Amino acid sequence: MSRAWLAAYVVLSAAVFAEEPEVLITRQISLSERAQVWGLSESEFRHYENLMAGQRGHWSPGLDPITALGVSTESAVERQRFAELFVKTEFERTRKELAFQVAVDTAWQRLYPQTPRLLSPGRSLQAPSATLYPPRTALILRLTDTQGRERLINLLQRRSEQLDVHVVGTRGDDAALREWAADLPRLEQALAEGRVTLNHGDQFRTEVDLPALYRRDGVGQWARVE
């Protein structure tokens, strides 16, 4: 074997091995797992897939399973169950998104304290027709903070959009949270009417600048407004 031929063989072999396709191993998510993510049974999730393959999928492409099942059922019992499941899911989603937005704001202030933060054009120029989520406000305050308490009273007097109140310093003690709320009759009334949610806020305990007011826009994005 000549040296020239051997060199060509080595180069060709290297090229062949270099171009060998990468093999990706993926795992298909089972029907049971997809149903479990949404708190549904397998038969319910299968029914959802059938709904989205028909008129509902044409009318509302990308609709989540809980909403699709809730608006399609003729049973009042099922409608109530899906409504409660939707509220629980929405609550968890809202809580996590708000917690992340607070963390983002805190990181921005720590890393770029002298640089003002601007909203992206896509968020500030959203057309009214693009509104997917109803307006919602969240107030984060400390248990012993007089200023936060006064801000809450002012918000309750407005009786406008839904309000989530997160109280920092309760340490997960429901009795302490109820005792704090008992001194605010207007808050208890709003809770009874379903206009307000009251939550332990210790996930925000590292936040220095409190009280803080956040508002959710029509596309589901939270931004601090006060």
C-alpha positions in Angstrom: 0.0 0.0 0.0 1.5 3.3 -1.1 1.9 6.2 1.4 -0.3 8.4 -0.8 -3.1 5.8 -1.0 -2.8 5.2 2.8 -3.1 8.9 3.5 -6.2 9.2 1.3 -7.7 6.2 3.1 -7.1 7.7 6.5 -8.6 11.1 5.5 -11.6 9.4 3.9 -12.1 7.2 7.0 -12.0 10.2 9.3 -14.5 12.0 7.2 -16.9 9.0 7.2 -16.7 8.7 11.0 -17.1 12.5 11.5 -20.3 12.5 9.4 -21.8 9.6 11.3 -25.3 10.8 12.5 -25.8 11.4 16.2 -28.4 9.1 17.6 -30.9 10.7 20.0 -32.9 8.5 22.3 -36.3 9.9 23.2 -39.0 8.5 25.4 -42.6 8.8 24.4 -44.8 10.2 27.2 -47.6 7.8 28.0 -51.3 8.7 28.1 -51.3 8.1 31.8 -48.5 10.6 32.4 -50.0 13.3 30.2 -53.3 12.9 32.1 -51.6 13.0 35.5 -50.0 16.3 34.7 -53.4 17.9 34.5 -55.0 15.9 37.3 -57.2 13.9 34.9 -58.0 10.3 34.3 -56.8 8.5 31.2 -60.4 8.4 29.8 -60.8 12.1 30.4 -57.6 12.9 28.7 -58.6 10.7 25.8 -61.9 12.5 25.6 -60.0 15.8 25.5 -57.9 14.6 22.5 -61.1 13.6 20.7 -62.6 17.0 21.4 -59.6 18.8 20.1 -59.7 16.7 16.9 -63.2 18.0 16.2 -65.0 21.4 16.4 -63.5 22.5 19.7 -60.0 22.2 18.3 -61.1 24.3 15.3 -62.8 26.9 17.5 -60.1 27.0 20.2 -56.7 25.6 19.0 -54.3 25.0 21.8 -57.0 25.0 24.5 -55.8 23.3 27.7 -57.4 20.0 28.7 -59.2 21.2 31.8 -60.9 24.2 30.1 -61.8 22.1 27.0 -63.5 19.4 29.1 -65.2 22.0 31.3 -66.8 23.9 28.5 -67.8 20.8 26.6 -69.5 18.8 29.4 -73.3 18.8 29.8 -73.1 17.5 33.4 -73.3 20.2 36.2 -71.3 17.9 38.5 -68.5 17.5 36.0 -68.5 21.2 35.2 -68.1 22.0 38.9 -65.3 19.5 39.3 -63.4 20.9 36.2 -64.0 24.5 37.5 -62.4 23.6 40.8 -59.5 21.8 39.1 -59.0 24.9 36.9 -58.9 27.2 39.8 -56.4 25.1 41.7 -54.2 24.8 38.6 -54.5 28.5 37.9 -53.6 29.4 41.5 -50.4 27.3 41.4 -49.4 28.7 38.0 -50.0 32.3 39.2 -48.1 31.7 42.4 -45.1 30.3 40.6 -45.0 32.9 37.9 -45.2 35.7 40.4 -42.5 34.2 42.6 -40.2 34.0 39.5 -41.0 37.6 38.5 -40.1 38.8 42.0 -36.8 36.8 41.7 -36.1 38.4 38.3 -36.7 41.9 39.7 -34.4 41.2 42.7 -31.7 39.9 40.4 -31.9 42.9 38.2 -31.6 45.3 41.1 -28.6 43.3 42.4 -26.8 43.0 39.0 -27.7 46.3 37.4 -28.8 48.7 40.1 -28.1 51.9 38.1 -29.9 50.7 34.9 -33.6 51.2 34.5 -35.5 48.1 33.3 -37.8 48.5 30.3 -40.6 46.2 29.2 -40.2 44.6 25.9 -42.1 46.1 22.9 -44.1 42.9 22.5 -45.6 43.3 26.0 -46.2 47.1 26.0 -47.8 47.1 22.5 -50.2 44.2 23.0 -53.5 44.8 21.2 -56.7 44.6 23.3 -57.8 41.7 21.1 -54.8 39.7 22.2 -55.9 39.7 25.9 -55.9 36.1 27.1 -55.9 36.6 30.9 -58.1 38.9 33.0 -56.2 41.6 34.9 -54.9 40.5 38.3 -53.0 42.3 41.1 -50.8 40.9 43.7 -49.7 42.6 46.9 -46.7 41.3 48.9 -46.4 42.8 52.4 -44.9 41.9 55.8 -47.1 40.7 58.7 -46.1 43.7 60.9 -45.8 46.3 58.1 -48.2 49.3 58.7 -47.5 50.7 55.3 -48.4 47.5 53.6 -51.6 47.2 55.6 -52.7 50.7 54.5 -51.9 49.9 50.9 -54.1 46.8 51.2 -57.0 48.8 52.6 -56.8 51.2 49.7 -56.8 48.4 47.2 -59.8 46.8 48.8 -61.7 50.0 48.6 -61.3 50.1 44.8 -63.2 46.8 44.4 -61.9 46.3 40.9 -59.8 43.3 39.6 -58.8 40.1 41.4 -56.3 40.6 44.2 -53.8 38.1 45.6 -52.4 39.0 49.1 -49.1 37.4 50.1 -48.2 38.0 53.8 -44.5 37.5 54.7 -43.7 36.5 58.2 -46.4 34.0 59.0 -44.1 31.0 58.7 -46.9 28.9 57.3 -49.0 29.3 60.4 -52.7 29.4 59.3 -53.8 30.6 62.8 -51.5 33.6 62.6 -52.7 34.4 59.1 -56.4 34.2 60.2 -55.7 36.4 63.3 -54.0 39.0 61.1 -56.9 39.0 58.7 -59.5 39.3 61.5 -58.4 42.9 62.1 -59.4 43.8 58.5 -63.2 43.4 58.1 -63.1 44.6 54.5 -60.5 41.9 53.7 -62.7 39.2 55.3 -65.7 40.5 53.2 -63.6 40.4 50.0 -62.4 36.8 50.8 -66.0 35.7 51.3 -67.0 37.3 48.0 -64.1 35.5 46.2 -62.5 38.7 45.1 -59.3 38.2 47.1 -57.0 35.3 48.0 -54.9 35.3 51.2 -51.6 33.4 51.1 -48.5 32.7 53.1 -45.8 34.8 51.5 -42.6 33.4 53.0 -41.3 32.5 49.6 -40.8 36.3 49.2 -39.0 36.7 52.6 -35.7 37.7 50.9 -37.4 40.6 49.1 -36.1 43.8 50.8 -38.3 46.5 49.3 -41.8 45.7 50.6 -44.7 46.3 50.3 -44.6 45.5 46.5 -47.5 45.6 44.1 -47.4 43.5 40.9 -49.9 43.4 38.1 -50.6 40.8 35.4 -51.3 41.9 31.9 -53.5 40.3 29.3 -50.8 37.9 28.1 -50.0 36.5 31.5 -46.9 38.5 32.3 -46.3 40.0 35.8 -44.6 43.3 36.3 -44.0 45.3 39.4 -45.9 48.6 39.3 -45.2 49.9 42.8 
